[in-house]
Amino acid sequence: MKKEKSFCLADYRESGLLLSLPASPHETLHFAADELKTHLALAGYRCSVEEERAAENGGLALRLAGPGDEMQEEEFALAAENGCIVIVGGSPRAVLYGAYRFLEEHTGIAWPTPEHRSVPMDKPATITGSRRFKPSFPRRGIVLESAETSEYALALIDWSAKNGLNDLFFTIELWERDAEQLRPELAKRQLRLTLGGHNLGRFFPTAELYPVHPEWFALAGEEGVRMTDQPCYSCEAGVKVMIGNIVSFVERELEKGVVLRTLSLWPNDNKRVCGCTACREAGFIAAYTGFLDRLRQAFETNGIEVNVEHIAYNAQLEWRMLEDVPASSELDTLIACWGRNYRDSFEAPTLPRDVRFKAAVDRWAEACETFGTGWTAFEYYSDYWMLTSLFPPLFRTIGEDMAYFRRIGATGVMSLIVPYGKSVRIIREEIEGQAVTAADAGREMDSERAAMWPNLYVFARMSWGGEETGTAIDRLCRHLYGSRAEICRVKLERLSDALSGLTAYNTEFFKLRFTDTWLRTDGEAVFDWQPAADDGAVPRARIAECRRALAILESPLAASGPSSAELGTTDSSNKHAAASNSSDDSATHKSSSIEPSADAAELTSYYNFVSTKLRSILSQSLGQLCAIEQRWEEAATHWREALERESEIDGWDRENCTKWLEAAMSNARE
């Protein structure tokens, strides 16, 4: 029998540690040993590495679970044995997870953002016996829609492994650009790769095929024209060509190294469904999944061991793409509910569309259980396009969502990253038709570090079992903000309360969002705001939401809470509060006298930016109401205030505020 003994890392600061590996270790075990050696050195511990060396007093051993350990593939344990610390896992990847968890819990080193933070502990906790760690979902990962550089994707791979995720989903376009750099980084961490997204055009090129075979493309209505941006999934000839191209692509990919595990090909991102007789009789989902099932069979015929997944997704609010559940299926399902109100958890919706989302997911979960297939919840906790520059911390919602998905049988959870740069291009280039220049790159505030990565950290922690949401938030704040953890948690909670409900306007104002102040829609068309065409409903909604959010952010603090100075609200907030009209008076705050850490300073800057931006949108919207009623002098006053705030934050609305201020002054003179 193994003799258990307590182990405390601090006892070996002077003598150093011997890290032992089994003979001929897997590449990922070698990588885990290198990571331990590197990061233990950051915490002040010397560490040497040897293979085939028995664990001994003062040692640290990495090993794979044996037959008697009864450990699942991604389960790991930290155990004190014979005066050593042993990290044992059901796979090399699980051992790597164990190495990172050991570093977090016993040196204070953790990675809430891609830039790791080292917070050495004065006295690491003593390990006695064995503690096991097991994920709640077999599939846990990130979907990266685009990246400006390969470095962004590389950092995401590194961060994902350090935080216990196992699946990276890249678009085929991104993968083909950066695969040579990304493939070895996935392999040495033993991470899984999913490829896909809205990339069917890669295998069904419109320019080449449409002039010769327009019948291979979707029909607009029953007697309309053929559409170039969606295949007809019932057309056997077209589907055969598409499947052949996909099989060839996957075979070439697998020859370069086996990291591809799942192919997730989605319909093009529009709400158009084919109106041909076959597609109408089958229904969109049945026709689309029928195509993918034929692809799955082609993989089996060709000996390709890659899973094929379909998406259920209300593309551009086309509910048939989400709500129609087939009678049978052998495909795994990715379920994406676009347009949620993230103020509410998935289990407890209050808005009608969120009730509808829950009903659809419940039906899919029940169907997948009947089919014997898996399903993954696809969420938007890190989507900069959806969540905008007013990016809300969503910790409570994430925790409650994950608990619900686990209860109803989800086998996976994924969160989409649409980075700051991509978000800017969507609204400026794709919707407004304006080129984004290099000078535009830093406009407003890139809040990925302040809000997006904290969301992802909590998401990653909650994808594992055994931890409450509050504990995950405590860890996040301790690792990111150090001595200012309590103060910063108050800020994050206020930002969540103030901003999470703004996500409801993604569908209320579709295709636009709460922050797109000067645009309106007419069906599918987007046009510039005009007073004569506006009934005032949109600016009134924005005014009400801005006032509600500002009341949260700028309200006096409870006597038992941190002081105004500790919250770090700057004098600029006072200026903005004083500049608002009399109905929007708010408490003023003193400037911080505490020197914050870099991340605490970043959060303070974001908190102040949010207040400034909300004040700006409030003034813009008040001006719009005045202009609709042809009260041009009052409109000019509000837009002058908005322009001042936009200039302070280099806001995207600066040019429109200038334009309409000049128009208001001209109309006032007349």
Steps between C-alpha positions, in 0.01 A plus 500: 500500500611855426587698807328836497681801635425868495685717255558875513680671215648767730712235673709465183579861416865453598560140396308507172285228345556202277229459238473141380341370180421148384720337237448626142236752605237638266576838343237663723660361817832650392321830442333481844842447661645798313208718609542397863874566494456842338225621730643356820811705423279812483383417852858449624537120484778311323384193316684230304333244270587131458334203330461155657578637844289371787319767697675570827484744789485856372414387149227584254387214277289502185332179398208356307224316683535124520226234489439528873455878499153488333553846353318645199689649206505860624489438872812571707609484862752679720624254760758486777686167482820401681592861565442601138232680306365282219294639212316212339254527212287286275686636195809712434272802456344436842848492657567839338179634654619364834835678462327833445260443791793415726675824399187703568421351837855469634696789348222750425579506127189509283389623159170692513615674179751383238767697686571284803509657841742383768380556857737289715349375824677560829420145609348253254234267634603155620380204292384189683338199343359541150268749331329418171384744235248409231347716223125548480495482119704272270534787251604845622630761266522827315381590150725762339325663207799704388835630619702792375823307559613143558631618838142552620406140415825365650433686825147355504634144464742555789237663721244227429726217617599694812135544591381145436334533158553230239348611166603786271256579219653699214340611177651328198617836366696573820635146518628495143678829561672402826487119519876444484545707815190379684513124434813420707375712791173305510683169469745550787209587729289214359216745431221417258435697183160582354486662157203660331265790543333683213755360256297294254604737222850356538364168363225637276648804321224719362709670232598165353176305536208743480541602133496133395266346759268762654261216593755387761422813704208588725178631349355826633141403571311246292550676166776751572855535376786281613705644788878503482558490876335169593520151345190294431553211739250283311685520170685169474741612227607812688524321834718230340748763378501671841560172687781402264677831560460468878634143508806604298564794736476282813724229356768758420465648847538166679815423304665799670432380855202357684361791701167545317221337701179670385369663184219746574368644172225760533255650252605837372417773748167617366139406555434389145369146468453318173149512355531206260242224534739247657635743760153629589367149549798390709540823698824695528658308788421159350644600160814655654565213744428253221792650305727473805389141566607410147833667580528290817441185297764608248749541786423147620541360149839670467620401847501861626462515879368856525170579668239693296289752689206716395382830642153600617511878481247779444709671231380861463202404719378225266342281765449194277878452499490458879158368594441221246624171649535200265332169573837325512868581466843340543677838517612693806335839536641846570220720639539877463232741625592838352349807664459403865446747778800416716352668802309174546637150529394243243287317755308807621407713196267799523480626141281306252784421259713361785209278604497385137873433509466285811216300348704432186809389693293277726350332192844448344639361827215251523538404133876448526449274800254296291736493200798402715698801374681781680423870504706807575372836625649779288504829688606861438664590832807630312346642182617860466256563215196396705610641835650821352744744656262502799613143569327357810656265754261202495628286787168421668328423171788278387496301823123448492504416129770237544314336787186483287676363192658232717161403650333456161778286359732723296820322401680823411518876552664746261532878511549712188772764481439775249800722576491878534652555154248274324212672679617838374521372144149349511329827585727732301580299189229236464202709617599864441728439203784711643860385485667459841846652501797434727421824682162356601646197676506650850179700496274480803629228733600143430356339813612143427742509792261673739185296432526236227784292647350506852180357346702225333690421820173444689365301203806272508484451877129420490553237229664290775316353796543567867513881507232758570469811284582723796824310561599539133435874521707523819788324325471726197511817711784376718713400202429809292479775759698382801442725802228688310294185442203602717474848350525369146234238565259779591578670169446181305166437671385854425608473137309173470183648649527810282594342167377140473145604410621705202548171315122482455527774239692274262161365397291807585710715261613218265725519296630771729593516866456733793818693415416561132341834579475658155382207291153362436366196314221446252468127455845388387617851406707720732490878456615817673271653760253762381270692739200495264508119482527441875201465733723538805462145635867408456651810666250469784608139561865605501433790738322274749778240490778757534335656802445159659862396443648831613296487819673171581850613408486842665284431806638564850669200654364309797660593831647151537648497151823652372532874482463705186875551494558127523272443201738718302237705316679793338420868493386463139192319631419805713533726197269279298245481776499879540465549126179296481159663522336555834299178485825302496684634804714230656742452786852626446810299585849593606809397310677190626797550730602132478756389242320207330652204321500504119182293480325702770594816311366348179171418671477853642560644153228276361257593777552868423479439125163326544364793700625747239359298209162460665489876570584558134226267372256663741581846364489380140157344555361803684616709206328266257170538684536877489579491127198280426288772666702771318636649822834564336664720764443234767621232260819701442560525876471124545717420197763746615516311831516168314778626275705602803472151645564328167812712453625398842477127420575531126153359446357354183207744521721808488452567128122458512474725805695765308282459192172528687620779727575708189156410359330598827680834514405569138134415564499708819625806306223458245 
